[in-house]
């Protein structure tokens, strides 16, 4: 994120699936997860805005877009594997 990309190798779709499993287990065991519900809502917002194949760390982009502030730090090199991932999706690799 500090590099200017959101490449983590784990999509919002997968994060949402995992969060759903966590929320289901918590509900079955009467475990309150207030923050889990907030995380679930953020993932749903992220998927609605950026698509389910966007990296899960793209949730930070919601904060950036909401505030108009880019979360960058000098000294971090910018890598961009997202374009490689898009290419691989198109090639069905």
CORPEVEN-V472869 format. One line per field, one symbol per residue. phi: phi as a letter, one per 30 degrees, with the letter a starting at -180 (. if undefined). psi: psi as a letter, one per 20 degrees, with the letter a starting at -180 (. if undefined). Layout:
phi=???
psi=???
This chain:
phi=.ddjbbdbibddeddddddddeddddddchcdbedddddddddddddddcjdcdddddeddeddddcicdcbbdjcddcbdedddedddddhd
psi=giijrkoijorhghghgghggghgggghjlopmghghgggggghggghgiqiiqqhiihhhggghhijppnqpqipqpqnighgggghghil.
